[in-house]
Amino acid sequence: MLKRWFSTLHVFGRELVANPRQVGAACPSSPILAGRIAALVGRQPEGYVIELGAGTGAITHALLEAGVPASRLIPVERSERLAAHLQKRFPAVGVHHRDARDLKQLANELARTGDRHVSHVVSSLPLRSLPEADVQHILAAVGQVLGERGLFIQYTYSVRGGNEPAHQLHWCGRSVVWLNLPPARVDVFATQPATAAEFRKNSGWSAPDGNLATAS
């Protein structure tokens, strides 16, 4: 376990030095943050789970440990080095070495190969450091590929950040994970108001201060 952690940290460090803006973090996600996100997806998701910015695989590992079938998990990673690391670490999972902006195209490809829709999009993307046009493009694609009961899960290191209306994504609530370096905020969004209301009722998370929102 310790050997794997040092290996992961080494890969992460090399990528951080090479592409600091794309990585957007000082350390890999903690097991507690990864577990918090995995719990939101659950053991048997109804459709595909697309993970944007899978990095070194902290959240990928948590999703698999939580019971997400490898056949339904689709990690997406832009970095060639990290994508190769992910495929080696998770040989049973089909890792996609591509840009998150290709999300809609990826969803169309999945639809042609199977009958499962996309029920969750999990994002580790550093949205605050990406160009605004790219952020809007990605979020628009998220809203288009998720099913009616779909959830978009995004974490950010801006613990107290606000939210902006965009693309008909309904903010469900937020949860702060203090045992992460740095502390992280997990936001959940739904494609339908009823799904957002159901989530808040069952989760007990803090309620949003607006109807429509985008990850910040």
CORGIRA-V548006 format. One record per residue. RES is the residue in three letters. PHI is phi in whole degrees, 0 to 359 (999 if undefined). Layout:
BEGIN
res=RES phi=PHI
res=RES phi=PHI
END
This chain:
BEGIN
res=MET phi=999
res=LEU phi=294
res=LYS phi=298
res=ARG phi=296
res=TRP phi=297
res=PHE phi=294
res=SER phi=296
res=THR phi=296
res=LEU phi=296
res=HIS phi=295
res=VAL phi=298
res=PHE phi=298
res=GLY phi=298
res=ARG phi=296
res=GLU phi=290
res=LEU phi=297
res=VAL phi=291
res=ALA phi=284
res=ASN phi=221
res=PRO phi=299
res=ARG phi=290
res=GLN phi=287
res=VAL phi=287
res=GLY phi=69
res=ALA phi=210
res=ALA phi=271
res=CYS phi=215
res=PRO phi=298
res=SER phi=299
res=SER phi=287
res=PRO phi=301
res=ILE phi=290
res=LEU phi=297
res=ALA phi=298
res=GLY phi=293
res=ARG phi=298
res=ILE phi=291
res=ALA phi=298
res=ALA phi=296
res=LEU phi=289
res=VAL phi=278
res=GLY phi=88
res=ARG phi=283
res=GLN phi=232
res=PRO phi=298
res=GLU phi=291
res=GLY phi=222
res=TYR phi=292
res=VAL phi=246
res=ILE phi=263
res=GLU phi=250
res=LEU phi=269
res=GLY phi=71
res=ALA phi=292
res=GLY phi=61
res=THR phi=270
res=GLY phi=103
res=ALA phi=299
res=ILE phi=282
res=THR phi=304
res=HIS phi=300
res=ALA phi=296
res=LEU phi=296
res=LEU phi=294
res=GLU phi=296
res=ALA phi=284
res=GLY phi=111
res=VAL phi=291
res=PRO phi=299
res=ALA phi=302
res=SER phi=289
res=ARG phi=257
res=LEU phi=264
res=ILE phi=238
res=PRO phi=286
res=VAL phi=239
res=GLU phi=219
res=ARG phi=284
res=SER phi=287
res=GLU phi=297
res=ARG phi=297
res=LEU phi=289
res=ALA phi=297
res=ALA phi=294
res=HIS phi=298
res=LEU phi=297
res=GLN phi=295
res=LYS phi=290
res=ARG phi=286
res=PHE phi=235
res=PRO phi=297
res=ALA phi=278
res=VAL phi=256
res=GLY phi=275
res=VAL phi=279
res=HIS phi=254
res=HIS phi=274
res=ARG phi=198
res=ASP phi=277
res=ALA phi=298
res=ARG phi=292
res=ASP phi=270
res=LEU phi=304
res=LYS phi=297
res=GLN phi=297
res=LEU phi=298
res=ALA phi=298
res=ASN phi=295
res=GLU phi=294
res=LEU phi=296
res=ALA phi=296
res=ARG phi=282
res=THR phi=255
res=GLY phi=195
res=ASP phi=255
res=ARG phi=268
res=HIS phi=274
res=VAL phi=269
res=SER phi=260
res=HIS phi=218
res=VAL phi=239
res=VAL phi=254
res=SER phi=236
res=SER phi=251
res=LEU phi=293
res=PRO phi=280
res=LEU phi=300
res=ARG phi=290
res=SER phi=256
res=LEU phi=270
res=PRO phi=302
res=GLU phi=302
res=ALA phi=298
res=ASP phi=293
res=VAL phi=299
res=GLN phi=295
res=HIS phi=297
res=ILE phi=295
res=LEU phi=294
res=ALA phi=297
res=ALA phi=294
res=VAL phi=302
res=GLY phi=297
res=GLN phi=279
res=VAL phi=270
res=LEU phi=285
res=GLY phi=286
res=GLU phi=299
res=ARG phi=255
res=GLY phi=288
res=LEU phi=236
res=PHE phi=249
res=ILE phi=245
res=GLN phi=229
res=TYR phi=245
res=THR phi=217
res=TYR phi=267
res=SER phi=271
res=VAL phi=299
res=ARG phi=252
res=GLY phi=293
res=GLY phi=267
res=ASN phi=226
res=GLU phi=240
res=PRO phi=296
res=ALA phi=188
res=HIS phi=58
res=GLN phi=57
res=LEU phi=264
res=HIS phi=266
res=TRP phi=288
res=CYS phi=272
res=GLY phi=161
res=ARG phi=220
res=SER phi=216
res=VAL phi=261
res=VAL phi=253
res=TRP phi=283
res=LEU phi=274
res=ASN phi=210
res=LEU phi=242
res=PRO phi=283
res=PRO phi=306
res=ALA phi=232
res=ARG phi=247
res=VAL phi=258
res=ASP phi=249
res=VAL phi=240
res=PHE phi=232
res=ALA phi=234
res=THR phi=276
res=GLN phi=232
res=PRO phi=302
res=ALA phi=296
res=THR phi=292
res=ALA phi=297
res=ALA phi=295
res=GLU phi=295
res=PHE phi=298
res=ARG phi=297
res=LYS phi=296
res=ASN phi=274
res=SER phi=265
res=GLY phi=75
res=TRP phi=289
res=SER phi=299
res=ALA phi=282
res=PRO phi=286
res=ASP phi=256
res=GLY phi=202
res=ASN phi=278
res=LEU phi=250
res=ALA phi=204
res=THR phi=233
res=ALA phi=296
res=SER phi=239
END
